[in-house]
Amino acid sequence: MRHEGVAVAAGLLLCACAVTVVPNAVSKPEKGTAVTVRAPAKAHLLDGSVVVFADGLTLSEGVLRGNGLRFDLFRHDSASVNAVPLESVGALERYDRHNNPGGMVALAGVPASALMSLVGSGSLTPFFKSLFGSCPTVYTWDGTAYTLEAEAFSFNVTRLLRGDDLDRLDLGRPVEDEYRLMVTNEALETHYIDHLGLVTVDHDPGCRAFPTDDGKVVLFGRQSRLAFARDRAGRDVVPYLSGRDSIWYRTDPALTRQLADSVVHDWIDIAVPVPKGTRRLLLALRGRNTPMSTVMFYDVLLANQGIRSLDWQGMNARDASYALGLSRWHHRHFGMRISARSGKGFRDLAWLRDTGPIAWHDVAIELPVTKDDTCFLRLDFLPDNWMIDWVGVSFDNPRRAQVREIACEEVREADGKESDAERALLLVNDGRYLVTTPGVCRYLTFRPEPTPAGLEREYFVRSGGYYLEWLRNEWLRSEPLGWFQPRDQALTELGVRWLEKKPELERRFFEARVPVRRSP
């Protein structure tokens, strides 16, 4: 992960989308008080029309008020409006004035054809009930079908917190010398994609390439056997971590229940014999977040802020001290802390960001080792925030790999139309964005050079950008709080809400996606 400027620290925080002390924070208003936000916003209505509030809006007594311009379903006609009943609104979206060229019609957006059947049935309510998210989803082509493999910049949830991602692609392969990706927006979000490219990694046989959190590639050699692996509950978890399979580790349910009452952490202690003369090791793991991170973002952060979330999403350089302060609280509780046993305690060595709840993610990190015969490491994380499928340790030092960035050759829409303009937006990390809305799909083609003789090749996708979540109607109906404050109470609230929502959310998370119009 590479974050720019102030986003270096702030981006680390929002892996779980939590924030800290806010300048000029506002207290909870009296019941019935009008709440005004300055953010430019779009109200997406249940009949498919859109009202653009370019100068902000006020929520008062169940009505959105402001200088609005309403566009019909097909964006052909518009009319001025100054009041919109909240009951007619499916979601509110903050938009970025700098990345919406084309005037008001472009700001209104174009409804995806895949959603027209919902409109024809009389309501877009099912569309606005989407639970799936967050970030662009990346699929690879193997000659037969597209398969979900990665979620791009999954926690870069404001423009200030934009960042880069590097993800392994295990299932795609070139077909007739072309490597193809499908990039989709299957969530109630607006995606701002700055760049997206293919990365090839060529290396000697007998090792495997992994991404690091800072966007580099390292090679993992022979895997060393774990002497033991135990979680906080004392369970032997080696069977869960020993293979890249369908058996993975999750926190003991009893510890997860404790989070509803007090701030607790889970951990896994591992031990591995150290070869004589070794001074470094490579720790690699395959994991992903549970939908607990979604509950944190949706219910604890956005829903509690209500309509004020529109202004929160627009934090800028003036909020730098606020954004930088976010990481302190977040580093204590979210992501994954890696530490080594030192004396009677443990010494922090590294921190890994959260990865998102959609796709499995591989990551590796180089760590120092002591002169002891055995290395003892601890992986520390919030209870039930992670599913961990595999953990590996290697002491090998393979030769450096040949890493190449491959630019996109073609971008096509779902109807097959090629877009040179969109391709140009993806080539360079320059602050110019390809903007996609729910239901949008793009097909990308790359033409890598042949694999050099005697080497093996692995593929990665490098992406950069940010996204803005749409605010659901139900998040707007309660009295909004000020900008979120990180306290222990927030974590126990997360514990309570997660226990309430976990069964249904895990069952419906992947089912409740925004339908995407794909090529025939």
C-alpha positions as CSV (number, residue, x, y, z in Angstrom):
1,M,0.0,0.0,0.0
2,R,1.3,3.4,-0.9
3,H,-0.6,6.4,0.6
4,E,0.3,10.0,-0.4
5,G,0.9,12.9,1.9
6,V,-1.4,13.1,4.9
7,A,-3.1,9.9,3.8
8,V,0.0,7.9,4.9
9,A,-1.2,7.8,8.4
10,A,-4.9,8.4,7.9
11,G,-5.2,5.7,5.3
12,L,-4.0,3.2,7.8
13,L,-6.7,4.1,10.1
14,L,-9.6,3.7,7.8
15,C,-9.0,0.1,7.1
16,A,-11.8,-0.3,9.6
17,C,-13.2,3.1,8.9
18,A,-12.8,4.6,12.3
19,V,-11.8,8.2,13.3
20,T,-10.7,10.3,16.2
21,V,-10.8,13.8,17.7
22,V,-12.4,16.2,15.3
23,P,-11.8,19.9,15.0
24,N,-15.0,21.8,15.5
25,A,-16.9,18.7,16.2
26,V,-20.6,19.2,16.8
27,S,-22.7,17.6,19.5
28,K,-25.9,15.6,18.9
29,P,-28.7,18.0,18.0
30,E,-31.9,18.3,19.8
31,K,-34.6,16.1,18.4
32,G,-36.2,17.6,15.4
33,T,-33.4,20.1,14.8
34,A,-32.6,20.9,11.2
35,V,-29.2,19.7,10.1
36,T,-27.4,21.4,7.2
37,V,-24.4,20.0,5.3
38,R,-22.3,21.9,2.8
39,A,-21.4,18.9,0.6
40,P,-22.5,18.7,-3.0
41,A,-24.9,15.8,-3.1
42,K,-27.2,13.8,-5.2
43,A,-30.5,12.3,-3.9
44,H,-31.2,9.0,-5.7
45,L,-35.0,8.5,-5.6
46,L,-36.9,5.3,-5.5
47,D,-38.5,6.0,-9.0
48,G,-35.0,6.2,-10.6
49,S,-34.9,10.0,-10.8
50,V,-32.0,12.1,-9.3
51,V,-32.0,15.5,-7.5
52,V,-28.7,17.3,-7.6
53,F,-28.0,19.7,-4.7
54,A,-24.9,21.4,-5.9
55,D,-24.7,23.8,-2.9
56,G,-25.5,21.4,-0.1
57,L,-28.8,20.7,1.6
58,T,-30.7,20.7,4.9
59,L,-32.6,17.8,6.5
60,S,-35.6,19.0,8.5
61,E,-38.6,17.1,9.7
62,G,-38.2,14.3,7.2
63,V,-37.6,16.6,4.2
64,L,-34.5,17.4,2.2
65,R,-34.4,21.1,1.4
66,G,-32.1,23.1,-0.9
67,N,-31.6,24.5,-4.4
68,G,-32.1,21.2,-6.3
69,L,-32.3,20.2,-9.9
70,R,-34.3,17.0,-10.6
71,F,-33.5,14.8,-13.6
72,D,-35.9,12.1,-14.8
73,L,-35.1,8.4,-15.1
74,F,-33.4,8.8,-18.5
75,R,-31.8,12.2,-17.6
76,H,-33.6,13.8,-20.6
77,D,-35.6,16.4,-18.7
78,S,-34.9,18.4,-15.5
79,A,-36.8,20.8,-13.2
80,S,-36.0,22.9,-10.2
81,V,-37.1,21.6,-6.8
82,N,-36.5,22.9,-3.3
83,A,-38.0,20.1,-1.2
84,V,-37.7,16.3,-1.4
85,P,-39.6,14.0,1.1
86,L,-37.1,11.6,2.7
87,E,-39.5,8.7,2.2
88,S,-39.0,9.0,-1.6
89,V,-35.2,8.8,-1.3
90,G,-33.3,5.6,-1.7
91,A,-29.8,7.0,-1.0
92,L,-27.7,10.1,-0.8
93,E,-24.4,10.4,-2.6
94,R,-21.7,13.0,-2.1
95,Y,-20.0,13.8,-5.4
96,D,-16.6,15.2,-6.2
97,R,-17.0,18.4,-8.3
98,H,-13.5,18.0,-9.7
99,N,-14.1,14.6,-11.1
100,N,-17.5,14.9,-12.8
101,P,-17.0,16.5,-16.2
102,G,-19.9,17.0,-18.5
103,G,-22.1,19.4,-16.6
104,M,-25.3,18.7,-14.7
105,V,-26.4,15.8,-16.8
106,A,-23.1,14.0,-16.1
107,L,-23.5,14.8,-12.4
108,A,-26.9,13.2,-12.4
109,G,-25.4,10.0,-13.7
110,V,-26.9,7.4,-16.0
111,P,-28.9,4.5,-14.6
112,A,-27.4,1.1,-15.5
113,S,-29.4,-0.9,-18.0
114,A,-29.3,-3.9,-15.6
115,L,-31.5,-1.9,-13.2
116,M,-34.3,-1.1,-15.6
117,S,-36.2,-4.2,-14.7
118,L,-36.3,-3.1,-11.1
119,V,-37.7,0.3,-12.2
120,G,-40.3,-1.5,-14.3
121,S,-41.5,-3.4,-11.3
122,G,-42.4,-0.2,-9.7
123,S,-39.5,0.5,-7.3
124,L,-35.7,0.5,-6.9
125,T,-36.0,-0.5,-3.3
126,P,-34.2,-3.8,-3.8
127,F,-31.3,-1.9,-5.4
128,F,-31.0,0.4,-2.4
129,K,-30.9,-2.5,0.0
130,S,-27.5,-3.7,-1.3
131,L,-25.2,-4.9,1.5
132,F,-22.2,-5.8,-0.6
133,G,-19.2,-3.6,-0.6
134,S,-16.7,-2.1,-0.6
135,C,-14.5,-1.0,-3.5
136,P,-14.0,-2.0,-7.2
137,T,-14.1,-5.8,-7.6
138,V,-11.6,-7.3,-10.0
139,Y,-12.2,-10.5,-12.0
140,T,-9.8,-12.5,-14.1
141,W,-10.4,-14.4,-17.3
142,D,-9.1,-18.0,-17.7
143,G,-10.5,-18.6,-21.2
144,T,-13.9,-19.9,-20.0
145,A,-15.2,-17.5,-17.3
146,Y,-14.4,-14.5,-15.2
147,T,-13.6,-15.2,-11.5
148,L,-13.5,-12.8,-8.6
149,E,-9.9,-12.4,-7.4
150,A,-9.4,-9.0,-5.8
151,E,-10.9,-5.8,-4.3
152,A,-9.1,-2.6,-5.1
153,F,-8.2,0.1,-2.6
154,S,-10.9,-1.3,-0.3
155,F,-10.5,1.2,2.6
156,N,-9.7,4.4,0.8
157,V,-13.0,5.9,1.7
158,T,-12.5,9.6,1.0
159,R,-10.4,11.6,-1.5
160,L,-8.0,12.7,1.2
161,L,-7.4,9.0,2.0
162,R,-6.8,7.8,-1.6
163,G,-4.2,5.1,-1.9
164,D,-2.7,2.3,-4.0
165,D,-3.2,-1.5,-3.8
166,L,-1.2,-4.5,-5.1
167,D,-3.1,-7.8,-5.3
168,R,-2.1,-11.3,-6.4
169,L,-4.1,-12.8,-9.3
170,D,-4.0,-16.6,-9.1
171,L,-6.7,-17.8,-11.4
172,G,-6.4,-15.8,-14.6
173,R,-4.2,-16.7,-17.5
174,P,-3.3,-15.2,-20.9
175,V,-5.6,-16.3,-23.8
176,E,-4.1,-15.7,-27.3
177,D,-1.4,-13.5,-25.7
178,E,-4.0,-11.3,-24.0
179,Y,-4.6,-11.1,-20.2
180,R,-8.1,-9.8,-19.5
181,L,-9.7,-8.3,-16.4
182,M,-13.3,-7.3,-15.6
183,V,-13.6,-4.4,-13.2
184,T,-17.0,-3.9,-11.7
185,N,-18.9,-1.6,-9.3
186,E,-21.3,-4.0,-7.5
187,A,-22.0,-1.8,-4.5
188,L,-23.8,1.4,-3.6
189,E,-20.7,3.5,-4.1
190,T,-19.1,5.8,-6.5
191,H,-15.6,4.6,-7.5
192,Y,-12.8,7.1,-8.5
193,I,-10.1,5.0,-10.2
194,D,-6.9,6.9,-10.7
195,H,-4.9,4.1,-12.4
196,L,-5.1,0.3,-12.9
197,G,-2.5,-1.9,-14.5
198,L,-1.2,-5.4,-14.7
199,V,2.1,-6.5,-13.0
200,T,4.1,-9.5,-14.1
201,V,6.6,-11.1,-11.8
202,D,9.1,-13.5,-13.4
203,H,11.3,-15.6,-11.1
204,D,13.2,-18.9,-10.7
205,P,11.2,-22.0,-10.1
206,G,10.7,-23.1,-6.5
207,C,9.5,-19.8,-4.9
208,R,6.4,-17.7,-4.9
209,A,5.8,-14.0,-5.2
210,F,3.9,-12.0,-2.6
211,P,2.9,-8.4,-2.3
212,T,3.9,-6.3,0.6
213,D,1.8,-3.7,2.3
214,D,3.8,-0.9,0.7
215,G,3.3,-2.1,-2.8
216,K,6.5,-4.1,-3.4
217,V,7.0,-7.7,-4.4
218,V,9.0,-10.3,-2.3
219,L,9.8,-13.9,-3.1
220,F,8.9,-16.7,-0.6
221,G,11.1,-19.7,-0.8
222,R,10.9,-23.1,1.0
223,Q,8.4,-23.0,3.8
224,S,9.5,-23.9,7.3
225,R,7.4,-26.1,9.6
226,L,5.6,-24.4,12.4
227,A,6.5,-25.8,15.8
228,F,3.1,-24.8,17.1
229,A,0.3,-22.2,16.6
230,R,-2.2,-21.5,19.4
231,D,-4.8,-18.8,19.7
232,R,-5.7,-16.8,22.8
233,A,-8.2,-19.5,23.9
234,G,-5.3,-22.1,23.9
235,R,-6.6,-24.0,20.9
236,D,-4.1,-25.7,18.5
237,V,-4.8,-23.9,15.2
238,V,-2.1,-25.4,13.0
239,P,-4.7,-27.4,11.0
240,Y,-6.4,-24.1,10.1
241,L,-3.3,-22.3,9.0
242,S,-1.3,-25.1,7.3
243,G,-2.9,-25.0,3.9
244,R,-4.4,-22.7,1.3
245,D,-7.8,-24.4,1.4
246,S,-11.4,-24.1,2.5
247,I,-10.5,-24.4,6.2
248,W,-9.6,-21.2,8.0
249,Y,-9.1,-19.7,11.4
250,R,-11.8,-17.6,13.2
251,T,-11.9,-16.3,16.7
252,D,-13.4,-18.4,19.4
253,P,-17.1,-17.3,19.7
254,A,-16.8,-16.8,23.5
255,L,-14.1,-14.2,23.0
256,T,-16.2,-12.5,20.3
257,R,-19.1,-12.2,22.7
258,Q,-16.8,-10.5,25.2
259,L,-16.2,-7.6,22.8
260,A,-19.8,-6.5,23.5
261,D,-18.9,-5.8,27.1
262,S,-15.2,-4.7,27.0
263,V,-12.3,-4.1,24.6
264,V,-10.5,-7.3,24.1
265,H,-8.1,-8.7,21.4
266,D,-7.5,-12.1,20.0
267,W,-4.1,-13.4,19.0
268,I,-2.3,-16.3,17.5
269,D,1.1,-17.3,18.9
270,I,3.4,-19.2,16.5
271,A,6.8,-20.7,16.9
272,V,9.2,-21.8,14.2
273,P,12.7,-23.2,14.5
274,V,15.4,-20.8,13.3
275,P,18.2,-22.2,11.0
276,K,21.7,-21.4,12.4
277,G,23.1,-18.1,11.2
278,T,19.8,-16.7,10.0
279,R,19.0,-13.1,10.7
280,R,15.7,-12.5,8.8
281,L,12.6,-14.4,7.9
282,L,9.6,-13.8,5.6
283,L,6.2,-14.1,7.2
284,A,3.4,-14.6,4.7
285,L,-0.3,-15.1,5.2
286,R,-3.6,-15.4,3.3
287,G,-6.6,-13.8,4.9
288,R,-9.5,-11.4,4.6
289,N,-11.7,-9.5,6.9
290,T,-15.1,-10.7,8.0
291,P,-18.1,-8.4,7.4
292,M,-17.5,-7.0,10.9
293,S,-15.5,-4.3,9.1
294,T,-18.7,-3.5,7.1
295,V,-20.7,-3.2,10.3
296,M,-18.1,-0.8,11.7
297,F,-18.2,1.4,8.6
298,Y,-22.0,1.2,7.9
299,D,-23.5,1.1,11.4
300,V,-21.0,2.6,13.8
301,L,-19.5,5.3,11.7
302,L,-21.8,6.3,8.8
303,A,-25.2,5.6,10.3
304,N,-24.3,7.4,13.6
305,Q,-23.2,10.4,11.7
306,G,-26.3,10.3,9.5
307,I,-26.4,13.1,6.9
308,R,-23.3,14.7,8.4
309,S,-21.4,11.8,6.8
310,L,-21.6,13.8,3.5
311,D,-19.3,16.5,5.0
312,W,-17.1,13.8,6.7
313,Q,-16.5,12.2,3.3
314,G,-15.2,15.6,2.1
315,M,-12.4,16.0,4.7
316,N,-9.5,17.8,3.1
317,A,-6.0,19.2,4.0
318,R,-7.5,21.5,6.5
319,D,-8.4,18.4,8.5
320,A,-4.9,17.1,8.4
321,S,-4.3,17.0,12.1
322,Y,-7.6,15.2,12.5
323,A,-6.8,12.7,9.8
324,L,-3.3,12.0,11.2
325,G,-4.7,11.5,14.7
326,L,-6.9,8.7,13.3
327,S,-4.1,6.2,13.0
328,R,-3.2,6.1,16.7
329,W,-6.5,4.6,17.8
330,H,-6.8,2.5,14.8
331,H,-3.4,0.9,15.1
332,R,-4.3,-0.2,18.6
333,H,-7.3,-2.1,17.5
334,F,-7.7,-2.8,13.8
335,G,-5.5,-4.3,11.2
336,M,-3.0,-6.9,12.5
337,R,0.0,-6.2,14.8
338,I,3.0,-8.5,14.4
339,S,5.2,-8.8,17.5
340,A,8.1,-11.0,18.7
341,R,8.6,-12.4,22.2
342,S,11.1,-10.4,24.1
343,G,11.8,-11.3,27.7
344,K,8.5,-11.8,29.5
345,G,6.5,-9.8,26.9
346,F,6.3,-9.0,23.2
347,R,8.0,-6.3,21.1
348,D,6.0,-4.8,18.2
349,L,7.7,-5.4,14.8
350,A,5.1,-4.5,12.2
351,W,1.5,-3.7,11.4
352,L,-0.6,-5.0,8.5
353,R,-3.6,-3.2,7.3
354,D,-7.1,-4.7,7.0
355,T,-7.8,-6.2,3.5
356,G,-11.5,-6.1,3.1
357,P,-14.3,-8.7,3.3
358,I,-14.7,-9.6,-0.4
359,A,-11.6,-11.5,-1.7
360,W,-8.8,-13.5,-0.1
361,H,-5.6,-11.4,0.0
362,D,-2.0,-12.6,0.2
363,V,0.6,-10.4,1.9
364,A,4.2,-10.9,3.2
365,I,6.5,-9.0,5.4
366,E,10.2,-9.3,6.2
367,L,11.1,-9.5,9.9
368,P,14.3,-9.7,11.9
369,V,15.1,-12.7,14.0
370,T,17.2,-13.1,17.2
371,K,20.0,-15.5,17.8
372,D,17.6,-17.9,19.6
373,D,17.0,-21.4,18.3
374,T,13.2,-20.7,18.0
375,C,11.4,-17.6,16.8
376,F,8.1,-16.8,18.7
377,L,5.7,-14.4,16.9
378,R,2.3,-13.1,17.9
379,L,-0.4,-12.0,15.4
380,D,-2.8,-9.6,17.3
381,F,-6.2,-8.5,16.1
382,L,-9.7,-7.5,17.1
383,P,-11.9,-10.6,17.8
384,D,-13.6,-12.0,14.7
385,N,-12.3,-9.3,12.4
386,W,-10.1,-11.7,10.5
387,M,-10.5,-15.0,8.7
388,I,-6.9,-16.5,8.3
389,D,-6.5,-19.3,5.8
390,W,-2.8,-19.8,5.8
391,V,0.4,-18.6,7.6
392,G,3.8,-19.5,6.3
393,V,7.4,-18.7,7.3
394,S,10.5,-19.0,5.1
395,F,14.1,-18.3,5.8
396,D,15.3,-18.6,2.2
397,N,16.7,-15.7,0.3
398,P,15.8,-16.3,-3.4
399,R,17.2,-14.2,-6.2
400,R,15.4,-11.0,-7.1
401,A,12.4,-11.2,-9.4
402,Q,11.9,-9.4,-12.7
403,V,8.9,-7.1,-12.0
404,R,7.2,-5.3,-15.0
405,E,4.3,-2.9,-15.1
406,I,2.0,-3.6,-18.1
407,A,-0.2,-0.8,-19.3
408,C,-3.8,-1.4,-20.3
409,E,-4.2,-1.7,-24.1
410,E,-8.0,-1.6,-24.3
411,V,-11.0,-0.6,-22.2
412,R,-14.4,-1.7,-23.3
413,E,-17.9,-1.1,-22.0
414,A,-20.4,-3.9,-21.5
415,D,-21.8,-3.4,-25.0
416,G,-18.4,-3.8,-26.5
417,K,-17.8,-0.1,-27.2
418,E,-14.1,0.8,-26.9
419,S,-13.1,3.9,-24.9
420,D,-9.7,5.5,-25.5
421,A,-10.6,8.3,-23.1
422,E,-11.2,5.9,-20.2
423,R,-8.0,3.9,-21.1
424,A,-6.0,7.2,-20.9
425,L,-7.4,7.8,-17.4
426,L,-6.1,4.5,-16.2
427,L,-2.5,4.7,-17.5
428,V,-1.0,7.3,-15.1
429,N,-1.3,8.0,-11.4
430,D,-2.0,11.6,-12.0
431,G,-5.2,12.5,-10.0
432,R,-7.5,12.2,-13.1
433,Y,-10.1,9.6,-12.4
434,L,-12.3,7.1,-14.2
435,V,-15.6,7.5,-12.3
436,T,-17.9,4.5,-12.1
437,T,-21.4,4.2,-10.5
438,P,-23.3,1.2,-9.2
439,G,-23.9,-1.4,-12.0
440,V,-21.0,-0.3,-14.2
441,C,-18.6,-2.9,-15.6
442,R,-15.4,-2.4,-17.7
443,Y,-13.4,-5.0,-19.6
444,L,-9.6,-4.4,-19.7
445,T,-7.1,-6.0,-22.0
446,F,-3.3,-6.3,-21.5
447,R,-0.7,-7.8,-23.8
448,P,2.3,-8.9,-21.7
449,E,5.6,-10.1,-23.3
450,P,6.2,-13.9,-23.3
451,T,7.6,-15.4,-20.1
452,P,11.5,-15.6,-20.3
453,A,12.8,-19.1,-20.8
454,G,13.5,-21.0,-17.5
455,L,11.4,-18.6,-15.4
456,E,8.0,-18.9,-13.9
457,R,5.5,-16.0,-14.1
458,E,2.9,-14.7,-11.6
459,Y,0.4,-11.9,-12.1
460,F,-0.7,-9.0,-9.9
461,V,-3.0,-6.0,-10.4
462,R,-1.9,-2.6,-9.2
463,S,-4.7,0.0,-8.6
464,G,-5.1,3.4,-7.0
465,G,-8.0,5.7,-6.1
466,Y,-10.8,6.1,-3.6
467,Y,-14.5,5.6,-3.3
468,L,-17.5,7.3,-1.7
469,E,-20.2,5.2,0.0
470,W,-23.8,6.1,-0.7
471,L,-25.8,6.9,2.5
472,R,-28.9,4.6,2.8
473,N,-32.3,6.0,3.7
474,E,-32.3,4.3,7.1
475,W,-29.1,6.0,8.1
476,L,-30.7,9.4,7.6
477,R,-33.7,8.8,9.8
478,S,-32.1,9.0,13.3
479,E,-30.7,12.2,14.9
480,P,-27.2,12.4,13.6
481,L,-24.1,12.7,15.8
482,G,-21.1,14.8,15.1
483,W,-18.0,13.4,13.5
484,F,-17.1,10.0,15.0
485,Q,-15.0,10.0,18.1
486,P,-12.9,6.9,18.9
487,R,-13.5,5.6,22.3
488,D,-13.8,2.2,23.9
489,Q,-17.5,2.6,23.7
490,A,-17.3,2.5,19.9
491,L,-15.7,-0.9,20.0
492,T,-18.2,-2.4,22.4
493,E,-21.0,-0.9,20.3
494,L,-19.4,-2.7,17.3
495,G,-19.4,-5.9,19.4
496,V,-23.1,-5.6,20.1
497,R,-24.1,-4.8,16.6
498,W,-21.9,-7.5,15.1
499,L,-23.5,-10.2,17.3
500,E,-26.9,-8.9,16.2
501,K,-26.2,-8.8,12.5
502,K,-23.6,-11.4,12.0
503,P,-25.9,-14.4,11.0
504,E,-27.9,-12.6,8.4
505,L,-25.1,-10.4,7.1
506,E,-22.8,-13.4,6.5
507,R,-25.6,-15.2,4.8
508,R,-26.7,-12.4,2.6
509,F,-23.5,-10.3,2.1
510,F,-22.5,-11.8,-1.3
511,E,-26.1,-12.3,-2.4
512,A,-27.0,-8.6,-1.9
513,R,-24.9,-7.1,-4.7
514,V,-25.9,-4.4,-7.2
515,P,-26.7,-6.1,-10.5
516,V,-24.1,-5.4,-13.1
517,R,-24.7,-5.3,-16.9
518,R,-22.1,-7.6,-18.4
519,S,-21.3,-8.4,-22.0
520,P,-23.3,-11.2,-23.5
